[in-house]
């Protein structure tokens, strides 16, 4: 479902290729057990394996002598990944890179990224110190694959390209970075039914559906007009409980204590293309579409920042009016106690644009009803040209001076209004 007036370049992800959990980064599959070999079909299985071996041997025999090692190594990499040995597969892929002698090999990068994802999941389950290292490797592989596709315009498997964009966004966020990535989570009340068809129908307010749109019961991904990849996924509490049953007991108990799994969660991931502000608007539209279906959602967050329920109707109305909802997309809120003279009204999402957050000292919003408008305008200026320490900016006839400021652990830019020439 691309945006209106789309040029038809949209494709959907095949659920067999892309299947993962947003919040925990645990891979889980909705496939039934029929994929596993039935004992009655054992003879057929071995006959098929023998036939495949013969076919591959014949294939190798047709290759030039200097390509046979490459073909065998590629086969070993695929076989290792398929048999649940991602580390061994990556070892074969490293050998393949040397054999390719610097030629473009996007398939190697994609398989390496998928192997790294499997390794990261295992490392997280074991609470290993290797997680950061593995995520760094996965991101590098994903970016290599995406860079090749974007540079050449060659998308042999567009589903794989969308998969790579979504996975990169998640990895970037897990590494503690924000730029170009929006991730929202919407908890829906217990026993509330979920149907992806309802979400897609609600999205038609803002996006034009295509005849070849496809989706699964729990996953939907598309490319918007502005080259932003949008992924919507539903995590059913029953499925997540089943997933956690495979996690080591100590970690499972820890996760249950931190966040008991009793509610369904709709996760929205937007990976920005060429324009981050357009990606923000895509996130606003998708959040509005989902929140219109679930107006009493138990919890709504954007990049881990809480969105107060009172703002949701405002966001939906401004989305319908095609207005950028600054309080949500810049995450405006107060920091500091209500009786503090150092209370600051500030943004919390400027990092998505690669900027420091802005704040205005203001003990009480009632003392200056224009503060939201002033901070909104300052943020718009800030995104176009970064406001730095010592800068002077004018907003609605009032002049502010910018200075570096420490708000808790955050380094922000504080805008103090100049009065009496000071």
N, C-alpha and C positions, 0 to 999 in steps of 0.2 A: 504494500500500500504506500506508494510514494506520494509526495505532496501534489497539490492540484497542478494541472498542466504539465504533468510529468512526461518525460521523453521516452518512457517505456523501458528504462534500463533496470527496473526493479526485479529482483529475484528473491526467493525465500530460502531459508536454510532448511535442509533436510534434517529432520529430527534424529536420524541415525548418525549423522555426522556431528551435529551440535546438540549436546545434551548435558547440562551441568546445573549445579545449584548456585544461586547468586550469593547468598549471605555467608556460606561456610566454605565455598570453593570446593565442596565435595562433589565429585562426579557421581551421578546416579543415572540409571537407565530405566526407562519404562518398558523395556523389552520383556516379553514373557520367556518362560523357561524353554520354549520350543527351540531356541537357538542352540541349546546344549544337546549333545548327542544322546539319543534315546538308545537304551540297551538293545532294543529289538533291531535297531538299524546299524549295529556295530559293523557288520560285514560290509554294508554299503559304504560306511564311512571309510574303512580301510581301503576299499576298492577305489574310492574317489581320491584318497590321499596318494595312492600308488599311481593313479592316472595323472594327477597333477604333477607328480614328480617326474613322470616320463615326459609330459608336455614341456616342463621347464628344461629338462636335459636336452630335449630336441631344440628348444628355443636357443639355449646356449650354444649348441653346435652350429647354429646358423650365423652366429656373430663372428666378426673378425677376431683373430686371436688377441689383438690388443684391447678388445672390448669385453672379453669373457670375464676377466676379473671384476670389472665394473658391474656387469650383470649379476654375477654371483653375490657380490657384496650388497647390491641393492636388494636382491631377493632375501638375503640373510637379515637385512635391516627390517624389511616388512614382516618377515616370519617372527623375528624376536618381538617386535611391537605387538603383533597379533597374539602371541603366546603369553603376554603379560610380563615381558622383560624389557621395560623401557630403557634402562641403563645400558643393557647389552645392545639394544637397537641403536642408541646414540653413539655407541662405540663404532658400530658399522658405518653410521652416517659420517662420522669424522674421517673415516678412511675414504668414504665416497668423495668427500670434499677435496681430499688430496688427489684422488684419481681424476676429478673433473678439471683439474689444472686451471682454476680461476674462472671457468665458464659459469654463466648464470645457471643456478640449479634451485629454483624456488621450491620444488617439491621436497628437497632435503630440509630446507628451513621449516616448512610446514610440519613435516613429520617430527623434526626435532622439537618443535614447540609443543606438539601433542604429547610427546614422550616426557617433556619437562613438566607438563601439567600433571601427568600421572605421578611423576616423582614428587612434585610439590604436595599433592594430596597425601601421598604416603608419609612424607616428612612431617606434614602438619598433624596427621593422626598420631605419629610417634613423638610429637613435640620436639623435633630435631632442630639443631642449630643450622642445618643446611638449607632451610627454607629460603632465606634471603638470597643466597647464592643461586639456587635453582630458579627463583623468580626472575632474577637478572638474566639468566641464560634464556629463559622462555621469552622474555620481552625482546631480547636481542634477535631471536629467531623470528618472532612474529613481525617485528619491524622490518627485517630483511625481506620477508615474503610480501608484506604490504607495499614496501618501497618498490619492489620489482613490478608488482601488478600496476601500481599507479604510474610508474615511469613508462612502461611499455604499453599500457592499455590492454594487456593480454590477461583475460580471466578464463583460464581453462575450466575452472570450477568456481563459479561465482558464489556458491554456497560456502565454499572454503574461504573465500575472501571475506565475506561477511562474518564468518566464524572468527577469523583472525582479528578483524577490527574490534569485535565485541570482547574477545579474550584479552587483547592488548589493553583495552579500557579498564578491565577488571584488575589486571596485573598492575597497571600504573597506580590505580587506587590503593591496592594492597601494599604497594611500596611507599605509601604515604604521600603521594603526589596528587595534584588536582587538575593540572592544566588540560583543558579540552575534554574533561570527563564529568558527566553528570550521572549520578546514581540515586534513584529514589526508591524507597520502600514504603508500601502501603499495607498495613495490617488490617485485615477485614474481620468483622466480628465472628465469633465461634458459630459454627453451624450455618454460616451464610454460604449459599451456593455460589459457585463460580462457573462461568461459561465463557470461553474465549470468543465465541460468536457475539456475545453481548459487548465485549470490549471493542471488537472490530466494528460493530454497528455504531458504537459511540464515537469511534475515531472518524467515521465518515463525515462528521461535522467539519473536520479540519483537513482531511485527506481524501483524495479521490481513489476509490478502490479500482483494481484491475481485474479482468476476467480470470487471469491465471493466479490470483492470490491463493496461497496455500498456508495452512497453519496446523498446529497440533492442539491437543486439548490443553496443553500447558505452556506452549512456546510460540512466539510470533516475532519475526524480525523483518525489517524492510529498510530500504535506503530512501531518504527524503530528497527533495529537489536540490537541497543545498549540500549534498554529499555527506549528510549525517546518517550514521547507522543507528537505528532504533531497535532495541530488543526488549520485549515484554515477556516476562516469565512468571508463572504461578507455581508456588511451592505449597503443596497440600501438607498439612501437619502429619497426616497418616504416612505419607511417603517419606517425609523427613525423619520421622521416628524409625521407619524401616531402614533408612540409610544409616542412621546413627547406630543401629544395632550391630553394624560391622566395624564400628570404631572401638578402639581399646577402651575398656571400662573406665579407667581414671579420667580420660579426656571426655568420654561420654557424660559422666557425672558432672564434670566441670561445666560443660556446655549447658546441661539441663539446669544447673544452678544459676548460670548467668542469664539464660534466656529460655525458659520453659517453652516447649513447642506445643502450643495449644491452638494457635490461630494460623489461618492461611496468610501467606505473604505474596503480594504482587510486587515484583521487582522490575524497575524500568532502568535500562542503561542506554545512555546516548553518548556515542563517540563522535566528537566534532570533526567535521571535514575541514573546509577552508575558512569557515567563519564561526567563531565560538558563540557569538551572539545569536546567530541563527540556530545553533544547536540548543541554546538556552530556550529559545522560543519553541523549538520542537519538544523539549522536555515539558514546558508549560502546557502545551497543547495535549500531550499524552497524559500528563497528570490530571488535567482538567477532564479529559474523556473518562478516565478511570474513576476519579472522585465523583463524577456525576452519577455513576452507577452505584457507588458505595458512599453516600453522603455522611454516614456515621462511622467512617473508618476509625478503628481504635487508635491508630498511630500513623502519622505521615511524616517522613523525613526526606530531606534532600541533602545528599553528601553528608549524611550523619547529623545534620542539623534539624531540630524539631520544628515543625510547622504548626502553629497554633490553629485549632479548628475554626476559629473565627475568621481567619484569613482565606480559608478554602473557597467560600462562596464568592469573595472578592476576586480571587484568582480566576475562577470559572467565568465570571461576568467579564473581566478584562480580556480574557482569552477570546470570548465570543465577540468582543469589540475590537479584536486584533490589537490590543494594547499590551506592551511589555510590563509584566507585573513585578516591579522593582522589589517590593518587600519580600517576595518569595524567592526570586531568582538571585537577588543579592543577599538574602537572608539578613534583614534588618532586625535588630533586637537590642535591648539594653544589657549592659554589663555593669556590675557593681550593685551594692545594696540600695534599696529605695531611699534610705536616709543618708546616703553618702554624697558629699560635695563633689566627689570625683567620678560620679556616674557618667558613663559614655554610651551614647546611641551610635551603633556602628554596624558595618556590614560584616559578613562572615564567609562570603563565597568569592571574593575577588581573586583568590588564588587560582580559580578555574581559568581566568583570563591572564594569569601570570603576573598579577599585581598584588601589592600589599592591600590589606583591608583599610577602609577609611572610617574615622569616627569623629563625632562632634560632642564635646562635653556638654551635658545637659541633664541636670538633676531630675527634671520632671518634664515630660512631653507636653503637659498642659501649659507650661510656661512659654512654650514656643510652638504653636500649632503648625508652623511652616517647616519644622525640622525634617520631616519625611521628604518633603519636596526638595529641600536644600541638599540632603544627603543623596537623593536620587540623581539630581542634576550633577552633583560632584562626582558620583560614580560614573555617569555617562562620559564626563570629561576625562576622568581617570583612565577609562578603558581606551579612549582614543589616544590620549597622550598621558603617560604616567605622571601623577602628581608626586613631587619629591620634597624632601625636607628643605624649607626655606622658600618654597613657591608661594605666590599670592594668587588667589583666584577670586573672581567676583560672581556672586550668585544673587539674582533678584535684587541688585542694588546694594548688597551687603558684601563686604570684603573679608575673606578669611586668609589666615596664614597657616601654612602646613608645617608640621614639625614631626620628627620621629617620636614614637611613643611606645611604651611597653605596657600592654594590657594583659596582665597575667603572664602567660608564656608566649603571647602573640606579639610580634613586632608589627605595629600598624602605623598609619599616618593620621595624626590628629589635626583637625581643622578648628582653629580658634578664631572667633570673630574679632576683627580689629575694631577698637572703639577709641575715640578721641585721639586718633592718629597713632595709636600704639598697637 
